[in-house]
Amino acid sequence: MLFVTNRFPNQSIRTRRGRRFTFDLRNNAPSNSVFFCEAGDGEDHKEIGSPDFLARLKASEYRQILLYVHGFNNLPDQVFQMARELQALCDAAKPKEALVVPLVWPCDAGRGIVDKYWDDQKSADLSAGSLSRVLEKFLAWRNSDANDPEIAPCLKRINLLAHSMGNRVLR
């Protein structure tokens, strides 16, 4: 499963294609950087970078892309599980129609539901710029020579599904 995140990694914030990527769950501050990754088993994720990420979306057999922005109080493993369930529902409704791509923004891993809610509101608001940058990267790539827009344009529709506090990110 492909995903994008602005959550800080345990590794450096400097993009390195092919490196192992693990989330720093103690840090719920939104990063200004965005990371284009592929989810693996458990915490075994890999950063692939935006050019490979976008090329994979274009090459995908799916007709549409569904960007999924999760709600509050969700750590990455929970987001991936929800995205897998959503993908299964999409595939059951119409195979190869919509590819689910989660956008993982930083939620609080601490205790206390009230504190988490307020902390997550701040993280969601500050993650909006990162989502905007992801969409800008897609638009720039779509029109770039690397995508070959005159010969083989990317015709996939991009849809956004924001759940609960994910709408603050979208807003």
Disulfide bonds with the S-S distance in Angstrom:
none
